[in-house]
Amino acid sequence: LQRNANEFLSNPVRLSYEQRHQASFSGYWADKLSSALITLLKDAGYYSAVLAQAVIGTQLTFYDLVARTLADVVKASSRLAEQTRGLLGHMLVFAGESAVTVAQMSYRFIRWVFDKLLTALYRSARQASDQNYS
């Protein structure tokens, strides 16, 4: 597992929206989504800025900050908008929302996708915790 995570983190990952249904709720895809987000932020030139703002701390949560950044990226470049669409599509399938189509990519929509993703992760962690204490 550690080797796979390191492999994804050291190599750029760009996800195609058309291939989003390949995603599933698994550790493999969690690592791949993390790497795709890092790749997108690096491609857009925002990776260092997001890290710096996250370290400094702001009124925004980390996910608010990333959602705002991605909304800006979408407006700035059609190529990066398509890369963002691929990431969001895979995130939705990962979170069990495969019927949702990524059309408009506003801050509000991107933040909603992060909420769905986090809800799926928290639910899984809670189920694992409940099983360990049963």
Stockholm file with secondary structure:
# STOCKHOLM 1.0

chainA/1-134         LQRNANEFLSNPVRLSYEQRHQASFSGYWADKLSSALITLLKDAGYYSAVLAQAVIGTQLTFYDLVARTLADVVKASSRLAEQTRGLLGHMLVFAGESAVTVAQMSYRFIRWVFDKLLTALYRSARQASDQNYS
#=GR chainA/1-134 SS CHHHHHHHHHSCCCCCGGGGGGCCSSHHHHHHHHHHHHHHHHHHTCHHHHHHHHHHCCSSCHHHHHHHHHHHHHHHCHHHHHHHHHHHHHHHHHTTCTTCCCCCCCHHHHHHHHHHHHHHHHHHHHHHHHHHTC
#=GC SS_cons         CHHHHHHHHHSCCCCCGGGGGGCCSSHHHHHHHHHHHHHHHHHHTCHHHHHHHHHHCCSSCHHHHHHHHHHHHHHHCHHHHHHHHHHHHHHHHHTTCTTCCCCCCCHHHHHHHHHHHHHHHHHHHHHHHHHHTC
//
